[in-house]
Amino acid sequence: MMGFGARDMEHGCSGVHDDIYVRAVYAEQSGEAALIMGFDLCFLGRVESDRFKGAIGRVLDLAPRQILLNTTHNHVGPSVGIWYSAGFEPPDRLYLEELERATVQAAGLARGNAQEVTLWAGQTRSALPMNRRRPSEDGKIYMRPNPPGLVYDKIPMVLFKNLRGDPVCLLFSVSAHPSMMSGFEISAEYPGAIMTRLDRNLGQTVSLFLQGVGGDAKPSVIGGDIEYWRPGTWELMDQAGAMVAAEIRAALDNGLQEIEPRLRSATVEMIWPLRPAPSRAVFEQTITETPPDKRNQDIKCRWATRQIELLDRRGFLPDSAPIGIHGVQLGIGLRIIGMEGEAVAEWGQIIDQFYDGGITFPLGYTDGTGLYLPTSKMLDEGGYEVYSFWEYGYPAELAPGMEDIVLDALRNLRDNGIS
């Protein structure tokens, strides 16, 4: 399983609380096509993302820019990608083969069942996200409930309706970590609970959750004006699902705005610089300070060993992180902007301000794992989102200035039709 480092190394799942899925919506207009897929998984690594896009492309004749893959970032699902211990263990090849088969099948079903639709879009706000970066008197940032902290509380949504007026797909996004549940039972977590209720309410399976810019938020049902997060329970997970489903249902009942379709897609590879890596001696010290019988289970020790191996092989360590950004325009003033990594709430504000109008889906967890994507201000503040770079295999934390890099990429996307 993937989502909690120590738990993930204990043993595999012991059962299934509720099923997990890959969902797909296929759109085509005037010779342009796009496929949007949502996975009930913590991550897809860039390797898996490229693999699945290639497999889909061979069958559906789609280019990578036409295929957007997003994970809900569910913390009680199977291990896929390279985060934490998964970066040092061989993948479950049989599961990846099954996942590829299901992904290609979902993509094919989406295109095979395509029908003429109209687009209806809107947005509302959610009480679910709660900031998890609590500042303390000692100047540090702790991962604890922080009710006054910044969150991205918008729920953008677009409803595809056929010519009879029936829902075909309800695409929506929430920006909060599905990390309230632990244990060894597979579940789709709160995103699955939302979709189950919406599908039941709408009378058919049409909902598709996309994870937003929730890198620094957790569900408020386990938070509040308290010192520590409450332990998650299945009842609280259902409560979270009911809360968001009701918020979306109210927005649907109030009516959405019809959008003129305009389909475009584009991707940009950003390069985010890292701060200078530590010396070889620092990595060696990390290893020697770990008892020999613990080194194979201590992930930071294995990370340090990996950095030395890279130095021996290449003579240098990476000084930057490649971060993809993916734009899909669905209609006039209606677009999806997905970033490859754990984007924090402030990126939602930055992306919204760039487009300054219409409805935008700012997403993280798109087309790969990346790493946490903080802002320059956060680098000075510290906290897990800054210091966890090593869990993603990088030798050093990010350097400031990423805002300019993202704005340049957004301008590039706009020049390629994402407006």
C-alpha positions in Angstrom: 0.0 0.0 0.0 1.0 3.6 -0.3 0.4 6.8 1.7 2.0 6.3 5.1 5.7 5.4 5.0 6.0 3.1 8.0 2.7 1.4 7.5 3.5 0.8 3.8 6.6 -1.2 4.8 4.8 -3.6 7.2 2.8 -5.8 4.9 0.3 -5.6 2.1 -3.5 -5.0 2.3 -5.6 -7.3 4.4 -8.9 -6.6 2.7 -11.1 -4.3 0.6 -13.5 -1.9 2.4 -14.8 -0.4 -0.9 -13.7 -0.8 -4.5 -11.4 1.6 -6.2 -11.6 2.6 -9.9 -10.1 4.3 -12.8 -12.7 6.6 -14.4 -12.5 8.3 -17.8 -14.2 11.0 -19.9 -13.5 11.4 -23.6 -14.2 14.6 -25.5 -13.9 15.3 -29.2 -14.7 18.4 -31.2 -13.8 19.5 -34.7 -11.0 16.9 -35.0 -9.5 17.6 -31.6 -9.7 15.1 -28.8 -8.9 14.8 -25.1 -9.1 12.1 -22.5 -9.3 12.9 -18.8 -8.8 10.0 -16.3 -9.1 9.9 -12.5 -7.5 7.1 -10.5 -8.3 6.1 -6.9 -4.6 5.9 -6.1 -2.1 7.9 -4.1 0.3 8.5 -7.0 1.2 7.5 -10.5 4.9 7.8 -11.1 6.1 9.5 -14.3 7.2 6.1 -15.5 3.6 4.7 -15.1 2.1 7.9 -16.5 4.2 7.6 -19.6 3.5 3.9 -19.9 -0.2 4.3 -19.7 -0.3 7.2 -22.1 1.7 5.2 -24.6 -0.6 2.2 -24.2 -3.7 4.4 -24.6 -2.1 6.2 -27.5 -1.5 3.0 -29.5 -5.1 2.0 -29.2 -6.8 5.4 -29.5 -4.2 7.3 -31.6 -3.9 10.0 -29.0 -0.8 12.1 -28.2 0.4 12.5 -24.6 -0.8 16.1 -24.4 -4.3 14.7 -25.2 -4.3 12.4 -22.1 -4.5 13.9 -18.6 -4.1 11.5 -15.8 -4.9 12.6 -12.2 -4.9 10.6 -9.0 -7.1 11.3 -6.0 -4.1 10.9 -3.8 -5.9 8.3 -1.8 -3.7 7.0 1.1 -5.4 3.6 1.4 -4.8 2.3 -2.0 -2.1 0.1 -3.8 1.5 1.2 -4.2 2.2 2.8 -7.6 5.1 5.2 -8.2 8.3 6.0 -6.4 7.4 7.7 -3.2 9.2 6.7 0.0 10.0 2.9 0.1 8.5 2.3 -3.3 11.5 4.1 -4.8 13.8 1.3 -3.5 11.6 -1.8 -4.1 10.6 -3.5 -7.3 7.1 -2.7 -8.4 4.3 -5.3 -8.3 4.5 -6.0 -12.0 1.3 -8.1 -12.1 -0.6 -5.3 -10.5 0.8 -2.7 -13.0 -0.2 -5.0 -15.9 -3.7 -5.2 -14.5 -3.8 -1.4 -13.9 -2.6 -0.8 -17.5 -5.3 -3.2 -18.8 -8.0 -1.4 -16.8 -6.8 2.0 -17.9 -6.8 1.2 -21.6 -10.2 -0.5 -21.2 -11.7 2.6 -19.4 -10.3 4.9 -22.1 -11.7 2.7 -24.9 -15.1 2.5 -23.2 -15.2 6.2 -22.8 -14.6 6.8 -26.5 -16.8 4.0 -27.5 -19.7 5.4 -25.6 -19.2 9.0 -26.7 -22.4 10.9 -27.5 -23.2 14.5 -28.4 -23.3 16.7 -25.3 -23.7 20.2 -24.0 -21.4 21.7 -21.3 -22.7 23.3 -18.1 -20.2 24.7 -15.6 -20.1 26.4 -12.3 -18.3 26.4 -9.0 -19.2 26.4 -5.3 -17.2 26.4 -2.1 -16.5 23.5 0.3 -16.1 23.4 4.1 -14.0 20.2 3.7 -10.4 21.5 3.2 -8.6 22.6 6.4 -5.0 24.0 6.4 -2.5 21.6 8.1 0.5 24.0 8.5 0.2 25.3 12.0 2.9 27.8 13.0 4.1 27.6 16.6 5.8 29.9 19.1 9.2 28.3 18.4 9.0 29.4 14.8 8.4 26.0 13.3 5.5 24.7 11.2 3.8 21.5 12.5 1.3 19.3 10.6 -1.6 20.1 12.8 -5.1 21.6 12.3 -4.8 25.3 11.4 -8.4 26.5 10.8 -7.4 30.1 9.9 -4.8 29.0 7.4 -5.1 29.3 3.6 -7.0 26.6 1.7 -8.3 26.4 -1.8 -12.0 25.9 -1.0 -13.5 26.2 -4.5 -15.2 23.2 -6.1 -15.1 23.8 -9.9 -17.5 21.5 -11.8 -18.6 20.8 -15.3 -21.7 18.7 -16.2 -21.8 17.0 -19.6 -25.4 16.5 -20.6 -26.7 14.6 -23.6 -29.3 16.0 -25.9 -32.1 14.5 -23.8 -30.7 16.5 -20.8 -29.4 13.4 -19.0 -26.0 13.6 -17.2 -23.2 11.9 -19.0 -20.3 13.0 -16.7 -20.0 15.2 -13.7 -16.4 16.4 -13.5 -15.4 18.1 -10.2 -12.5 18.9 -8.0 -11.8 19.2 -4.3 -8.5 20.3 -2.8 -7.8 18.2 0.4 -5.6 15.2 1.2 -7.6 11.9 1.3 -5.4 10.9 4.3 -7.9 10.5 7.1 -8.0 6.7 6.9 -5.1 4.4 7.7 -4.9 0.7 8.3 -4.6 -2.1 5.7 -8.0 -2.1 4.0 -8.3 -0.8 0.5 -10.7 2.1 0.0 -11.3 5.0 -2.3 -11.5 7.2 0.8 -13.6 10.4 0.9 -13.4 11.0 -2.9 -15.1 7.6 -3.4 -17.7 8.4 -0.7 -18.5 11.7 -2.6 -18.9 9.9 -6.0 -21.0 7.1 -4.5 -23.5 9.7 -3.2 -23.5 11.8 -6.3 -24.0 8.8 -8.6 -26.9 7.6 -6.5 -28.5 11.0 -6.5 -28.1 11.5 -10.3 -29.3 8.0 -10.9 -26.3 6.6 -12.8 -22.5 6.3 -12.7 -21.3 9.7 -14.0 -19.1 11.4 -11.4 -15.4 11.9 -11.8 -13.3 13.4 -9.0 -10.0 15.2 -9.7 -7.7 16.1 -6.9 -7.0 19.8 -6.7 -4.3 21.9 -5.0 -4.7 20.1 -1.6 -1.0 19.5 -0.8 -1.3 21.4 2.5 -4.9 20.6 3.5 -6.7 17.7 5.3 -10.4 17.1 5.7 -12.0 19.3 8.3 -14.0 16.5 9.8 -10.9 15.3 11.5 -9.7 18.8 12.4 -11.0 21.9 14.0 -9.8 24.1 16.9 -7.9 21.2 18.4 -4.2 20.4 18.9 -4.0 17.2 16.9 -6.0 15.6 14.1 -8.7 13.2 15.1 -8.2 9.6 14.1 -10.1 8.8 10.9 -13.1 6.4 11.0 -15.3 5.0 8.3 -18.1 7.1 9.8 -16.1 10.3 9.5 -15.1 9.4 5.9 -18.8 9.0 5.0 -19.5 12.3 6.7 -16.9 14.0 4.6 -18.4 12.4 1.5 -21.9 13.5 2.5 -20.7 17.1 3.1 -19.1 17.6 -0.3 -21.9 15.7 -2.2 -24.4 18.1 -0.6 -22.4 21.1 -1.5 -22.2 20.0 -5.1 -25.9 19.0 -5.2 -26.9 22.4 -4.0 -24.8 24.0 -6.8 -26.4 21.7 -9.4 -29.9 22.6 -8.1 -29.1 26.3 -8.3 -28.2 25.8 -12.0 -25.0 25.9 -14.0 -24.0 28.1 -16.9 -24.0 26.6 -20.4 -20.5 26.9 -21.9 -19.6 27.0 -25.6 -17.3 24.1 -26.3 -13.7 24.7 -27.3 -11.4 21.8 -27.0 -7.6 22.3 -26.8 -4.7 20.6 -24.9 -1.1 21.4 -24.3 1.8 20.4 -22.0 4.9 22.2 -20.8 8.0 20.7 -19.1 9.1 23.1 -16.3 12.5 22.9 -14.6 12.4 23.8 -10.9 15.9 24.4 -9.5 17.0 22.8 -6.3 19.2 24.3 -3.6 22.8 23.0 -3.6 23.0 19.4 -2.5 24.8 18.5 0.7 28.4 17.1 0.4 29.2 13.5 0.1 30.3 13.5 3.8 26.8 14.5 4.9 25.3 11.5 3.1 28.0 9.2 4.6 27.2 10.6 8.0 23.5 9.8 7.6 24.5 6.2 6.8 27.0 5.8 9.6 24.5 7.2 12.2 22.1 4.4 11.3 22.7 1.1 13.1 23.8 -1.5 10.5 20.9 -3.8 11.2 18.4 -0.9 10.5 19.9 0.5 7.3 17.7 -1.6 5.0 14.5 -0.4 6.7 15.5 3.2 7.2 14.4 5.1 4.1 16.5 8.1 4.8 19.6 5.9 5.1 18.7 4.2 1.8 18.1 7.7 0.2 21.6 8.8 1.4 23.1 5.5 -0.1 21.3 6.2 -3.3 22.9 9.7 -3.5 26.3 8.3 -3.1 25.6 5.7 -5.8 24.5 8.5 -8.1 27.7 10.4 -7.3 29.8 7.3 -8.1 28.0 6.6 -11.4 27.6 10.2 -12.7 29.9 12.4 -10.7 27.1 14.8 -9.9 23.6 15.0 -8.4 20.5 16.6 -9.9 20.3 20.3 -9.5 16.7 20.6 -10.6 13.4 18.8 -10.7 11.4 18.3 -14.0 7.7 19.2 -13.3 5.1 18.9 -15.9 2.1 21.2 -16.3 -0.8 20.1 -18.4 -3.7 22.3 -19.8 -6.9 21.0 -21.2 -9.4 23.6 -22.4 -13.0 22.3 -22.5 -14.9 25.4 -23.4 -14.7 29.2 -23.6 -13.4 30.2 -20.2 -13.4 26.6 -18.9 -10.0 25.0 -18.5 -8.1 22.4 -16.4 -4.5 23.1 -15.3 -2.7 20.1 -13.8 0.7 20.2 -12.1 2.9 17.2 -11.6 3.3 17.1 -7.8 1.7 17.9 -4.5 0.6 21.4 -5.3 -0.4 23.6 -2.3 -3.4 25.9 -2.0 -1.6 29.0 -3.0 -1.0 27.6 -6.5 -4.8 27.6 -7.0 -4.9 31.3 -6.3 -2.0 32.0 -8.6 -3.5 30.0 -11.4 -6.9 31.7 -10.9 -5.4 35.1 -10.9 -3.5 34.3 -14.2 -6.7 33.4 -16.0 -8.8 36.1 -14.2 -12.2 34.9 -15.2 -14.2 31.8 -16.2 -13.9 28.5 -14.4 -10.5 26.9 -13.7 -9.7 23.5 -12.3 -6.3 23.9 -10.7 -4.9 20.4 -10.0 -1.9 18.7 -8.5 -1.2 15.0 -8.8 -1.3 15.1 -12.6 0.8 13.0 -15.0 3.3 11.9 -12.4 4.6 12.2 -8.8 7.0 15.1 -8.8 7.4 16.2 -5.2 5.7 18.7 -2.9 5.2 22.0 -4.8 5.5 24.7 -2.2 5.8 28.4 -2.9 8.9 30.6 -2.2 7.4 31.9 1.0 7.0 28.4 2.3 10.7 27.7 1.8 11.5 30.2 4.5 8.7 28.9 6.8 9.8 25.3 6.6 7.5 22.4 7.4 7.0 19.0 5.9 6.0 20.3 2.4 9.5 21.8 2.2 11.7 19.2 3.9 10.2 16.1 2.4 12.1 16.3 -0.8 14.2 13.3 0.1 11.1 11.1 0.2 10.8 11.7 -3.5 14.4 10.9 -4.2 15.8 14.4 -4.6 19.1 15.4 -3.0 18.1 18.8 -1.8 15.0 21.0 -1.3 13.6 23.3 -3.9 15.1 26.8 -4.5 12.9 29.9 -4.5 11.6 31.5 -7.6 9.2 28.8 -8.8 6.4 31.4 -9.2 8.1 33.0 -12.2 8.7 29.5 -13.7 5.0 28.6 -13.4 3.8 31.9 -14.8 6.1 31.4 -17.8 4.6 28.0 -18.3 1.0 29.3 -18.0 1.9 31.9 -20.7 3.2 29.1 -22.9 0.0 27.1 -22.4 -2.1 30.2 -23.2 -0.1 30.7 -26.4 -1.0 27.0 -27.3 -4.7 27.5 -26.9 -5.4 27.1 -23.1 -7.1 30.5 -22.6 
